[in-house]
Amino acid sequence: MNSIESIIEQEKAVTYDQRNKQLFSFYTLTLIAQEQASRRLKKRAGISLLLIVAFLLLFLAPISSLIEGFVASLSTLDIIDIFKLGLLNYGLVFIFYKFLKKRSIF
C-alpha cells in the first residue's frame, strides 16, 4: 500500500493543465485498481500453484498402490460393483460442485 500512497502523493504534488480533471482522476484510480487486481491475481495464482504441488506430493505417491489394488479387483467385478462405483463417483462430483459453487469459484 505504500507504493499506492506514494503515487497519490506524487500526483498531488504535480500540477496539470487539463480540461477534464474528472477523466484524469478516473484514469489514475483505474491504474491503481489494476495494480491491486494484478497483485491479488498473482497471490491467488501462487496459492493455487502451492496447493496443486502439495496435492500431487501427498496423493501421487500412494496412488500407485491403490491403482494396483483396483486393477487386481477388476477380475471379480460384477454389475452391482460397477453401479456402486458410478454412484460414488457421481456423489463426489456433486459434493465438489456444491463446494465450489458455494465458494463462488465457478
Residue pairs with C-beta under 8 A, 6 or more apart in sequence:
3 35
4 32
4 35
4 36
7 28
7 32
8 32
11 28
16 24
18 24
100 106
